[in-house]
Amino acid sequence: MKKTILVTTIFLAAAITAGCGSDDRSTPVIAQKSTISGAVADGYLERAQVFLDRNFNYIHDDGEPSTTTDAGGNYILTVDPDDVGRFPVVALAIAGQTIDHDIEIRTLTESYLLCIDKTALSGTVSNFISPISTQIREMMETGKFQNIQQAAEELRLRLNMPAGVNMHADYMLLGSSASLDANRAFYQGLHATAQNMASLMGGQAGQVMSIQGTRITNVDVNHFRSMMGSIFGNLSTVRATSPVNPAHDAIMAQLREDLRNNISIAPSTISGHPFMNFSSSYRPHRGITGGR
């Protein structure tokens, strides 16, 4: 199914009509709004919570525009036009609620967090949210990359993908059997890599999030960023060329344990203090450096 990904502007108008015989005249009140739309995936995720993260804490706070994905993983956020490109969008996949429409359709048993960098919401690239977009966003947070294109290029090199693969694209769509894209097999590999990443991220939910039932009440940003840095450092293990291989399970189980140990020694987020920078976890592949 073709996904339509848009950043558009809409106008909401309200008019108060004067009573019969009255000399009062009303003036239409026009509030300008924009929409940010796209899809969320490991496989397409249904009933994931999506919101504009205005205070960069990865949790949905009062007043932040939010929505829930449909069965195709699609979301539409209605936001203030000035907010597009200023704030990231976060998607929370919630155990017991979110349904993964992947090779098999299943309700998730582990929660995890996905996001997309604020600079990817300009309308010049897709608003596809996945483990891949999450890794790119965390690379941007280190300040080591001049722009999102540079960060995406570094990740492409790390994953040994050809130059024609768009790291921001919907790998579910371009890797499908109906796709005529010349890089279809590589997008299938990107999907498999994202599956492995999501598995690792879900395995660390207890150290990254505070969860009450199907509600995520807090995210330890330092632990989350430590996890993403560790995943980046192990991409040679996480990388896959086909949907998850059962023979790889033992290796992934060991990596889960290694990640758990790495996160446990990372300082917790402290209220009122800036989040830590884990730039040392993101060593450039071919001398790609530069501040943002």
WOTAFEN-V502602 format. One line per field, one symbol per residue. burial: b if it has 24 or more other C-alpha atoms within 12 Angstrom, else e. Layout:
BEGIN
burial = ???
END
This chain:
BEGIN
burial = eeeebbbbeeeeeeeeeeeeeeeeeeeeeeeeebbbbbbbbbbbbbbbbbbbbbebbbbbeeebbbbbbbebbbbbbbbbeebbbebbbbbbbbbebbbbbbeeeeebebbbbbbbbbbbbbeebbbbbbbbbbbbbbbbbbbbbebbbbbbbbbbbbbebeeebbbbbbbbbbbbeeeeeebbbbbbbbbbbbbbbbbbbbbbbbbbbebeeeebebbbbbbbbbbbbbbbbbbebbbbbbbbeeeeeeebeebbeebbebbeebeebeeeeebbbbbebbbbeeeeeeee
END
